[in-house]
Amino acid sequence: MIRRRVVLWGLWVATACSVETGSTEPQADPAKVVREYFAAIEAGDCDAMRARLGGPALGRLDEDGCAARLREYEEHGASLRGIDQVDVDGRDADRRLVKTRVGMGDAERTIIIGLRAHGTGWRIERI
Amino acid sequence: MSWSSGRESSFGALFLVVPLALSLGCGADEPIDGDEPVALELDADVPLGLALEPDDDAVAGTFSDELHRLRFRSETTPEGFELELELNGMIISARLDEDGVLEYDGFASSNGEPTQMTDDDRAAIVALNRSIEALGTDVSEDLARLRRFTSVWSEFPDTLDMHHQVQVGFRGWNSLCGQYGQFVQGTHDDWSYSRGHDRTTYYALLSMDPSGPCSDGTYFWNNNTWQCFEPDHSKNIEYAYGSCFGRCGAGCGSDTQFTKDCLDHDSCVRFGHSTASFWCNDEFSSTTDDWLFAPSCL
Protein backbone atom coordinates (compact mmCIF):
# COMPACT_ATOMS: atom_id res chain seq x y z
CA MET A 1 0.00 0.00 0.00
CA ILE A 2 2.85 2.34 0.85
CA ARG A 3 4.44 1.61 -2.49
CA ARG A 4 1.25 2.30 -4.40
CA ARG A 5 0.81 5.62 -2.69
CA VAL A 6 4.39 6.57 -3.40
CA VAL A 7 4.10 5.46 -7.01
CA LEU A 8 0.92 7.47 -7.50
CA TRP A 9 2.60 10.45 -5.96
CA GLY A 10 5.64 9.93 -8.21
CA LEU A 11 3.39 9.77 -11.27
CA TRP A 12 1.64 12.92 -10.17
CA VAL A 13 4.97 14.68 -9.73
CA ALA A 14 6.17 13.40 -13.11
CA THR A 15 3.04 14.73 -14.75
CA ALA A 16 3.22 18.02 -12.97
CA CYS A 17 6.87 18.33 -13.94
CA SER A 18 6.53 17.35 -17.59
CA VAL A 19 9.32 19.61 -18.69
CA GLU A 20 12.59 18.96 -20.46
CA THR A 21 15.05 17.51 -18.00
CA GLY A 22 18.14 17.93 -20.12
CA SER A 23 18.95 14.27 -19.56
CA THR A 24 22.22 13.02 -20.98
CA GLU A 25 20.97 9.44 -21.12
CA PRO A 26 23.15 7.23 -23.34
CA GLN A 27 21.65 6.25 -26.65
CA ALA A 28 22.80 2.64 -26.34
CA ASP A 29 20.42 -0.02 -25.08
CA PRO A 30 21.39 -1.44 -21.67
CA ALA A 31 19.78 -4.76 -22.63
CA LYS A 32 22.19 -4.96 -25.56
CA VAL A 33 25.13 -4.67 -23.18
CA VAL A 34 23.77 -7.56 -21.13
CA ARG A 35 23.43 -9.66 -24.29
CA GLU A 36 26.98 -8.77 -25.31
CA TYR A 37 28.27 -9.68 -21.87
CA PHE A 38 26.76 -13.15 -22.02
CA ALA A 39 28.00 -13.55 -25.59
CA ALA A 40 31.49 -12.69 -24.36
CA ILE A 41 31.19 -15.33 -21.63
CA GLU A 42 30.09 -17.89 -24.17
CA ALA A 43 33.01 -16.96 -26.43
CA GLY A 44 35.42 -17.03 -23.51
CA ASP A 45 36.44 -13.49 -24.41
CA CYS A 46 37.89 -11.95 -21.29
CA ASP A 47 38.53 -8.55 -22.85
CA ALA A 48 34.98 -8.27 -24.13
CA MET A 49 33.67 -9.20 -20.68
CA ARG A 50 35.81 -6.57 -19.01
CA ALA A 51 34.71 -3.95 -21.51
CA ARG A 52 31.12 -4.36 -20.39
CA LEU A 53 31.73 -4.27 -16.66
CA GLY A 54 32.25 -1.38 -14.28
CA GLY A 55 32.05 -0.50 -10.60
CA PRO A 56 31.66 -3.38 -8.14
CA ALA A 57 31.27 -6.01 -10.87
CA LEU A 58 34.60 -5.06 -12.42
CA GLY A 59 36.19 -4.95 -8.98
CA ARG A 60 35.01 -8.47 -8.24
CA LEU A 61 36.26 -9.64 -11.61
CA ASP A 62 39.69 -8.16 -10.91
CA GLU A 63 39.67 -9.73 -7.47
CA ASP A 64 38.82 -13.20 -8.75
CA GLY A 65 40.76 -12.98 -12.00
CA CYS A 66 39.07 -13.07 -15.36
CA ALA A 67 40.20 -16.59 -16.14
CA ALA A 68 38.71 -17.87 -12.88
CA ARG A 69 35.48 -16.04 -13.60
CA LEU A 70 35.28 -17.51 -17.08
CA ARG A 71 35.88 -20.93 -15.63
CA GLU A 72 33.10 -20.35 -13.08
CA TYR A 73 30.62 -19.48 -15.80
CA GLU A 74 31.80 -22.34 -17.96
CA GLU A 75 31.47 -24.85 -15.13
CA HIS A 76 28.07 -23.51 -14.23
CA GLY A 77 27.01 -23.33 -17.85
CA ALA A 78 25.03 -20.15 -17.31
CA SER A 79 23.46 -18.84 -20.50
CA LEU A 80 21.17 -15.98 -21.38
CA ARG A 81 17.57 -17.06 -21.95
CA GLY A 82 16.00 -13.66 -22.42
CA ILE A 83 15.46 -10.15 -21.15
CA ASP A 84 12.04 -9.31 -19.82
CA GLN A 85 12.20 -5.70 -18.75
CA VAL A 86 14.43 -2.66 -18.34
CA ASP A 87 13.64 -0.18 -15.56
CA VAL A 88 15.21 3.04 -14.41
CA ASP A 89 16.64 2.60 -10.92
CA GLY A 90 14.37 4.68 -8.71
CA ARG A 91 17.35 5.86 -6.67
CA ASP A 92 19.58 6.86 -9.55
CA ALA A 93 18.46 7.99 -13.01
CA ASP A 94 21.87 6.99 -14.38
CA ARG A 95 21.27 3.36 -13.52
CA ARG A 96 19.13 0.72 -15.22
CA LEU A 97 17.80 -2.55 -13.86
CA VAL A 98 17.61 -5.30 -16.46
CA LYS A 99 15.36 -8.20 -15.53
CA THR A 100 17.14 -11.12 -17.13
CA ARG A 101 16.34 -14.79 -17.46
CA VAL A 102 19.40 -16.96 -17.10
CA GLY A 103 19.37 -20.70 -17.48
CA MET A 104 21.21 -23.96 -17.56
CA GLY A 105 19.50 -26.99 -18.99
CA ASP A 106 15.94 -26.99 -17.76
CA ALA A 107 16.60 -24.62 -14.88
CA GLU A 108 15.88 -20.95 -15.32
CA ARG A 109 16.23 -18.07 -12.88
CA THR A 110 15.33 -14.41 -13.13
CA ILE A 111 17.99 -12.03 -11.92
CA ILE A 112 18.20 -8.25 -11.81
CA ILE A 113 21.35 -6.95 -13.47
CA GLY A 114 22.31 -3.37 -12.63
CA LEU A 115 23.99 -1.11 -15.18
CA ARG A 116 25.32 2.43 -14.93
CA ALA A 117 25.69 5.03 -17.68
CA HIS A 118 29.25 5.21 -18.88
CA GLY A 119 29.88 7.81 -21.54
CA THR A 120 27.55 7.03 -24.40
CA GLY A 121 26.95 3.47 -23.25
CA TRP A 122 26.31 1.33 -20.21
CA ARG A 123 28.44 -0.85 -17.96
CA ILE A 124 27.23 -3.74 -15.83
CA GLU A 125 27.87 -2.92 -12.17
CA ARG A 126 25.89 -5.57 -10.33
CA ILE A 127 25.50 -9.14 -11.47
CA MET B 1 -2.54 1.04 16.99
CA SER B 2 -3.00 0.36 13.33
CA TRP B 3 -0.07 0.42 10.98
CA SER B 4 -1.47 3.30 8.99
CA SER B 5 -2.00 5.48 12.00
CA GLY B 6 1.41 4.51 13.29
CA ARG B 7 3.00 5.32 9.98
CA GLU B 8 1.38 8.71 9.97
CA SER B 9 2.65 9.43 13.43
CA SER B 10 6.11 7.94 13.44
CA PHE B 11 6.77 7.89 9.73
CA GLY B 12 4.77 11.03 9.40
CA ALA B 13 7.72 12.85 7.90
CA LEU B 14 8.65 9.85 5.82
CA PHE B 15 8.21 11.29 2.37
CA LEU B 16 8.50 14.99 3.03
CA VAL B 17 11.49 16.48 1.33
CA VAL B 18 11.88 15.01 -2.14
CA PRO B 19 8.34 15.28 -3.48
CA LEU B 20 8.00 18.68 -1.90
CA ALA B 21 11.22 19.82 -3.51
CA LEU B 22 10.09 18.36 -6.83
CA SER B 23 6.75 20.07 -6.68
CA LEU B 24 8.33 23.38 -5.74
CA GLY B 25 11.16 22.95 -8.21
CA CYS B 26 8.89 22.41 -11.19
CA GLY B 27 6.62 25.24 -10.24
CA ALA B 28 3.60 23.06 -9.58
CA ASP B 29 1.08 24.77 -7.39
CA GLU B 30 -1.26 21.83 -6.84
CA PRO B 31 -2.25 21.40 -3.22
CA ILE B 32 -0.63 18.62 -1.26
CA ASP B 33 -3.38 16.69 0.37
CA GLY B 34 -2.89 14.77 3.58
CA ASP B 35 -2.90 11.35 1.94
CA GLU B 36 0.13 12.02 -0.16
CA PRO B 37 3.43 10.58 1.02
CA VAL B 38 5.89 12.86 2.63
CA ALA B 39 9.61 12.20 2.32
CA LEU B 40 11.92 11.68 5.24
CA GLU B 41 14.91 13.96 5.59
CA LEU B 42 17.38 11.46 6.89
CA ASP B 43 20.29 13.87 6.79
CA ALA B 44 18.75 16.12 9.38
CA ASP B 45 18.03 15.60 13.07
CA VAL B 46 18.99 11.94 13.18
CA PRO B 47 21.07 11.64 16.34
CA LEU B 48 24.19 9.49 16.39
CA GLY B 49 23.62 6.00 17.66
CA LEU B 50 20.37 4.16 18.18
CA ALA B 51 17.32 6.18 19.21
CA LEU B 52 14.16 4.25 20.09
CA GLU B 53 10.57 5.36 20.40
CA PRO B 54 8.82 2.30 21.81
CA ASP B 55 5.18 2.02 22.62
CA ASP B 56 2.88 -0.86 23.51
CA ASP B 57 2.75 -2.64 20.18
CA ALA B 58 5.45 -1.02 18.08
CA VAL B 59 8.93 0.29 18.12
CA ALA B 60 10.20 3.04 15.89
CA GLY B 61 13.41 4.96 15.82
CA THR B 62 16.53 5.99 14.04
CA PHE B 63 20.12 4.89 13.80
CA SER B 64 23.06 6.90 12.63
CA ASP B 65 26.81 6.48 12.55
CA GLU B 66 29.59 8.12 10.57
CA LEU B 67 28.51 6.38 7.37
CA HIS B 68 24.83 5.53 7.61
CA ARG B 69 21.48 6.93 8.61
CA LEU B 70 18.40 4.77 8.94
CA ARG B 71 14.85 5.10 10.15
CA PHE B 72 12.81 2.08 11.13
CA ARG B 73 9.51 0.92 12.50
CA SER B 74 8.43 -2.54 13.63
CA GLU B 75 4.85 -3.12 14.67
CA THR B 76 2.70 -6.00 15.77
CA THR B 77 -0.68 -5.87 14.04
CA PRO B 78 -3.85 -7.89 14.60
CA GLU B 79 -3.05 -9.79 11.39
CA GLY B 80 0.66 -10.29 11.98
CA PHE B 81 3.25 -7.56 11.74
CA GLU B 82 4.55 -4.73 9.63
CA LEU B 83 8.12 -3.65 9.47
CA GLU B 84 9.82 -0.89 7.57
CA LEU B 85 13.33 0.46 7.13
CA GLU B 86 14.45 3.54 5.30
CA LEU B 87 18.08 3.88 4.30
CA ASN B 88 20.08 5.39 1.45
CA GLY B 89 16.95 6.66 -0.30
CA MET B 90 15.29 3.23 -0.19
CA ILE B 91 12.40 1.80 1.79
CA ILE B 92 12.42 -1.89 2.66
CA SER B 93 9.19 -3.30 4.00
CA ALA B 94 7.95 -6.63 5.28
CA ARG B 95 4.37 -7.45 6.15
CA LEU B 96 2.48 -10.52 7.30
CA ASP B 97 -1.20 -10.20 6.46
CA GLU B 98 -4.36 -11.92 7.61
CA ASP B 99 -4.16 -14.46 4.78
CA GLY B 100 -0.78 -15.69 5.93
CA VAL B 101 1.05 -13.98 3.09
CA LEU B 102 4.48 -12.65 3.94
CA GLU B 103 5.28 -9.82 1.54
CA TYR B 104 8.59 -8.08 1.10
CA ASP B 105 9.37 -5.03 -0.92
CA GLY B 106 12.20 -2.62 -1.54
CA PHE B 107 11.85 0.56 -3.56
CA ALA B 108 13.11 4.11 -3.91
CA SER B 109 11.65 6.30 -1.18
CA SER B 110 11.32 9.32 -3.45
CA ASN B 111 9.21 7.77 -6.21
CA GLY B 112 8.32 4.16 -5.39
CA GLU B 113 10.28 2.86 -8.36
CA PRO B 114 12.30 -0.38 -8.16
CA THR B 115 15.90 -0.33 -7.07
CA GLN B 116 18.65 -2.80 -6.28
CA MET B 117 20.43 -3.82 -3.09
CA THR B 118 24.00 -2.53 -2.92
CA ASP B 119 27.05 -3.16 -0.75
CA ASP B 120 26.42 0.10 1.08
CA ASP B 121 22.80 -0.87 1.77
CA ARG B 122 23.95 -4.15 3.31
CA ALA B 123 26.56 -2.29 5.35
CA ALA B 124 23.88 0.09 6.66
CA ILE B 125 21.62 -2.82 7.61
CA VAL B 126 24.52 -4.55 9.36
CA ALA B 127 25.25 -1.37 11.30
CA LEU B 128 21.63 -1.17 12.49
CA ASN B 129 21.61 -4.86 13.36
CA ARG B 130 24.75 -4.51 15.48
CA SER B 131 23.30 -1.55 17.34
CA ILE B 132 20.21 -3.60 18.20
CA GLU B 133 22.37 -6.58 19.16
CA ALA B 134 24.20 -4.31 21.60
CA LEU B 135 20.95 -3.91 23.58
CA GLY B 136 21.06 -7.57 24.57
CA THR B 137 18.30 -10.12 24.36
CA ASP B 138 15.87 -8.56 26.82
CA VAL B 139 14.04 -6.45 24.24
CA SER B 140 10.48 -6.27 22.96
CA GLU B 141 9.22 -8.72 20.35
CA ASP B 142 8.97 -5.88 17.85
CA LEU B 143 12.63 -5.04 18.31
CA ALA B 144 13.66 -8.71 18.31
CA ARG B 145 11.80 -9.15 15.01
CA LEU B 146 13.65 -6.17 13.57
CA ARG B 147 16.93 -7.67 14.81
CA ARG B 148 16.27 -10.98 13.07
CA PHE B 149 15.06 -9.28 9.91
CA THR B 150 18.12 -7.04 9.64
CA SER B 151 20.41 -9.99 10.25
CA VAL B 152 18.89 -11.94 7.36
CA TRP B 153 18.53 -8.98 5.00
CA SER B 154 22.15 -7.96 5.52
CA GLU B 155 22.85 -10.91 3.21
CA PHE B 156 20.33 -9.94 0.53
CA PRO B 157 21.93 -10.57 -2.89
CA ASP B 158 22.40 -7.80 -5.44
CA THR B 159 20.43 -9.50 -8.18
CA LEU B 160 17.33 -10.72 -6.35
CA ASP B 161 14.07 -8.86 -6.86
CA MET B 162 13.24 -7.21 -3.57
CA HIS B 163 9.52 -7.51 -4.17
CA HIS B 164 8.30 -11.00 -3.46
CA GLN B 165 5.77 -12.95 -1.47
CA VAL B 166 5.90 -16.11 0.57
CA GLN B 167 2.74 -18.01 1.35
CA VAL B 168 3.34 -19.10 4.90
CA GLY B 169 3.01 -22.85 5.12
CA PHE B 170 3.74 -23.31 1.43
CA ARG B 171 7.49 -23.14 1.51
CA GLY B 172 7.95 -24.07 5.14
CA TRP B 173 11.05 -24.41 7.21
CA ASN B 174 12.86 -27.29 8.76
CA SER B 175 14.28 -26.57 12.20
CA LEU B 176 17.58 -28.25 13.02
CA CYS B 177 17.40 -27.63 16.77
CA GLY B 178 17.42 -31.39 17.37
CA GLN B 179 20.77 -31.60 15.62
CA TYR B 180 22.39 -28.60 17.27
CA GLY B 181 25.97 -29.44 18.22
CA GLN B 182 26.24 -32.05 15.49
CA PHE B 183 27.66 -32.10 11.99
CA VAL B 184 24.80 -31.87 9.52
CA GLN B 185 24.94 -32.14 5.75
CA GLY B 186 24.48 -28.86 3.93
CA THR B 187 24.12 -28.58 0.19
CA HIS B 188 23.19 -26.16 -2.53
CA ASP B 189 22.18 -26.19 -6.14
CA ASP B 190 24.24 -23.75 -8.15
CA TRP B 191 23.06 -24.86 -11.58
CA SER B 192 26.11 -26.88 -12.57
CA TYR B 193 26.20 -29.11 -9.55
CA SER B 194 22.96 -30.45 -8.21
CA ARG B 195 21.98 -30.55 -4.58
CA GLY B 196 23.81 -33.44 -3.00
CA HIS B 197 26.68 -33.34 -5.49
CA ASP B 198 30.05 -33.89 -3.85
CA ARG B 199 31.22 -30.46 -5.02
CA THR B 200 28.31 -28.65 -3.35
CA THR B 201 27.82 -30.80 -0.30
CA TYR B 202 29.65 -31.09 3.01
CA TYR B 203 28.97 -31.42 6.71
CA ALA B 204 28.86 -28.36 8.95
CA LEU B 205 28.83 -28.21 12.73
CA LEU B 206 25.69 -26.44 13.90
CA SER B 207 27.02 -24.29 16.69
CA MET B 208 27.51 -20.78 17.98
CA ASP B 209 31.26 -21.06 17.42
CA PRO B 210 32.50 -17.57 16.50
CA SER B 211 34.03 -16.43 13.25
CA GLY B 212 37.61 -17.15 12.34
CA PRO B 213 39.99 -14.57 10.85
CA CYS B 214 39.26 -15.30 7.17
CA SER B 215 36.70 -13.47 5.05
CA ASP B 216 33.81 -15.85 5.64
CA GLY B 217 34.94 -16.73 9.15
CA THR B 218 34.59 -20.45 8.54
CA TYR B 219 37.02 -23.28 9.23
CA PHE B 220 37.22 -26.24 6.85
CA TRP B 221 38.90 -29.56 7.55
CA ASN B 222 41.64 -29.64 4.96
CA ASN B 223 44.84 -31.73 4.91
CA ASN B 224 44.11 -33.04 8.41
CA THR B 225 43.80 -29.63 10.01
CA TRP B 226 41.16 -26.93 10.50
CA GLN B 227 41.89 -24.02 8.18
CA CYS B 228 40.01 -20.75 7.95
CA PHE B 229 39.55 -20.15 4.24
CA GLU B 230 36.92 -20.36 1.50
CA PRO B 231 37.17 -23.46 -0.67
CA ASP B 232 35.65 -23.29 -4.13
CA HIS B 233 33.46 -26.35 -4.66
CA SER B 234 36.22 -28.67 -3.57
CA LYS B 235 35.25 -32.31 -3.50
CA ASN B 236 38.01 -32.84 -0.94
CA ILE B 237 36.23 -30.76 1.70
CA GLU B 238 33.80 -32.67 3.89
CA TYR B 239 33.60 -30.74 7.19
CA ALA B 240 33.22 -27.13 8.30
CA TYR B 241 32.43 -25.09 11.39
CA GLY B 242 32.53 -21.50 12.66
CA SER B 243 30.74 -18.17 12.24
CA CYS B 244 27.59 -19.79 13.64
CA PHE B 245 27.22 -22.06 10.63
CA GLY B 246 23.56 -22.85 9.97
CA ARG B 247 22.18 -19.97 12.01
CA CYS B 248 19.62 -17.83 10.22
CA GLY B 249 21.16 -14.45 9.53
CA ALA B 250 24.66 -13.27 8.82
CA GLY B 251 27.40 -14.82 10.93
CA CYS B 252 26.79 -14.82 14.68
CA GLY B 253 24.23 -12.93 16.74
CA SER B 254 21.90 -13.36 19.66
CA ASP B 255 19.20 -15.23 17.74
CA THR B 256 19.61 -18.98 17.57
CA GLN B 257 17.37 -20.24 14.79
CA PHE B 258 19.10 -23.06 12.94
CA THR B 259 17.28 -24.42 9.90
CA LYS B 260 18.00 -26.51 6.83
CA ASP B 261 17.46 -23.55 4.52
CA CYS B 262 19.80 -21.32 6.50
CA LEU B 263 22.39 -24.11 6.60
CA ASP B 264 22.15 -24.53 2.83
CA HIS B 265 22.50 -20.77 2.27
CA ASP B 266 25.63 -20.71 4.42
CA SER B 267 26.95 -23.73 2.54
CA CYS B 268 26.51 -21.77 -0.71
CA VAL B 269 27.98 -18.38 0.21
CA ARG B 270 30.91 -19.93 2.09
CA PHE B 271 31.93 -22.40 -0.59
CA GLY B 272 32.95 -20.40 -3.62
CA HIS B 273 30.19 -17.82 -3.98
CA SER B 274 29.97 -14.29 -2.61
CA THR B 275 26.91 -13.07 -0.75
CA ALA B 276 26.25 -10.49 -3.45
CA SER B 277 26.41 -12.86 -6.42
CA PHE B 278 23.38 -14.49 -8.00
CA TRP B 279 24.50 -18.07 -7.56
CA CYS B 280 22.93 -18.30 -4.10
CA ASN B 281 19.70 -16.38 -4.80
CA ASP B 282 17.56 -19.50 -4.48
CA GLU B 283 19.13 -20.46 -1.19
CA PHE B 284 18.56 -16.96 0.16
CA SER B 285 14.94 -16.93 -0.97
CA SER B 286 14.33 -20.15 0.90
CA THR B 287 15.37 -18.50 4.17
CA THR B 288 12.92 -15.62 3.91
CA ASP B 289 10.31 -17.28 6.11
CA ASP B 290 12.66 -19.21 8.38
CA TRP B 291 13.83 -16.12 10.26
CA LEU B 292 10.25 -15.35 11.25
CA PHE B 293 8.83 -18.73 12.10
CA ALA B 294 11.58 -21.17 13.06
CA PRO B 295 12.02 -21.75 16.78
CA SER B 296 15.10 -20.66 18.69
CA CYS B 297 17.42 -23.54 19.49
CA LEU B 298 19.01 -22.15 22.66
Interface residues (C-beta under 8 A of the other chain):
Chain A: M1 I2 R3 R4 R5 V6 V7 L8 W9 G10 W12 V13 A16 C17 V19 P56 R60 E72 E75 H76 G77 A78 D87 V88 D89 G90 R91 D92 R95 L97 K99 V102 M104 A107 R109 T110 I111 I112 I113 G114 R126 I127
Chain B: S4 R7 F15 P19 L22 S23 G25 C26 A28 E30 D35 E36 P37 E84 N88 G89 M90 I91 S93 D105 F107 A108 S109 S110 N111 G112 E113 P114 T115 Q116 T118 D119 D158 T159 L160 D161 D190 W191 S192 H233 G272 S274 A276 S277 F278 W279 N281 D282
